[in-house]
Amino acid sequence: MYYNQSGAAKGNHHGDRRQHLFNRTMKRAAVNVYKTDNSFEMLVFAPGRIREHFHLGVKGTQLTISYLPPDNFPRPEWVLREYSRGGFERVFEMDESVDTANITAKYVDGVLQVSLPLIPGKQSEKREIAVN
């Protein structure tokens, strides 16, 4: 699995450029990835979301994880706002060692847990590259 992911929050942003970048950053869900002997495990930190509004899809070697809140999602007048409950999209590039047909996901305690099982015997080769 490669960590070169992309994906910006979707939606309208208002204000000056600095505020625009700040809003955009807040709408991007943080992701941690770790590897076990049998899988890659992703933890998408997305508190306050509704399970049914997450969307995961695989196209070729890309895994897309997105969230779109319902139209009637409350938007309070924030006094302090350190995270967003809004929509986001993240795209991850997977290598050939991931068994894409058996990817699973569950949403528990504000964390979307995505398991990407590995195909036995098809691990990516590691090699050192000399720095000249």
Secondary structure, DSSP 4 states (H G I P E B T S, - for coil): -----B----S---SSHHHHHHHHHHTS-EEEEEE-SSEEEEEEE-TT--GGGEEEEEETTEEEEEE---TT------SS-SS--S-EEEEEE--TTB-GGG-EEEEETTEEEEEEEBPTT-PPPP------
